[in-house]
Amino acid sequence: MKSTKDIMLDGLWGDNPVFRQILGICSALAVTNLVLNTAVMGAAVILTTALSSFTVSVLRRWIPRIIRMMVETLIIAFYVILFDQTLKAYWPDMSTNLGPYVGLIITNCIIMGRAEAFANQNPPGPSFLDGFFSGLGYAIVLICVALVRELLGMGTILGVAMPVFSTGLWDRWIIMVMPPGAFFTLALIVWIARSIRSAAPTRSAGK
C-alpha cells in the first residue's frame, strides 16, 4: 500500500488527473472563466472524490462485483446532490452561475477512476486521502487556468480590477473568456507541467 506521502505527491503531481491522466477536461474548460466559480467547482470535486472514495472503500467487501460500478455511481450521485442542494439553499447566485456543471460532477471520470483504481483495493483512510489529493490536484490546475483567463480576459482577479488593465496600459483579451481561451490556457499548462516532469530526471542524472 502507498505511503501517505506518495498518495499526496501522486494526486498533486505524479499522477495528476488533468495534466497526467487528461481527465475532467470538460469542467476544466467550462467553468474556468472566473476564479471564484472555479474554486467552488474545485471544492465540490474535492469533497465528492474524497467522500466517495471513503464510502466505496468502507463498502467494498459487501458490494457484489457485478454491480460495483452502478453502486459507485449511486454513491457519487448522493454526494453531488448533497453539495448541489446545499449550494442552492445557501448560495443561490453561485448555483446559478455554475448551472448544470455541479450536477455533471456525477459523470466526472476522475471520481469513478479513483474509486476503481484505489478505493476498491485499499482501506478507508488511505482511500479518503487519495480522493482528497486527486481532487485537490484537479482543483489547483483549474484555478491556474482560471487565474490566467480572468486576468487576461477581464482584467480582474476575484472581481478585483488589476491596475495594469484599469489604466489602459494593457487591453483585455476577450478571447480568453471564450471557449478557445480555455483550450489554449489548459494546453499551455499541460505542456509546461509535462516539460518540467520530463526535465526533472535529466537534471537529477546530471548531478
ABEGO torsion letter per residue (X at the ends): XBBAAAAAAAAAAAABAAAAAGBGAAAAAAAAABAAAAAAAAAAAAAAAAAAAAAAAAAAAABBAAAAAAAAAAAAAAAAAAAAAAAAAABAAAAAAAEAAAAAAAABAAAAAAAAAAAAABBAAAAAAAAAAAAAAAAAAAAAAAAAAAAAAAGBBGGBBBAAAAAGABBBBAAAABAAAAAAAAAAAAAAAAAAAAAAAAAAAAX
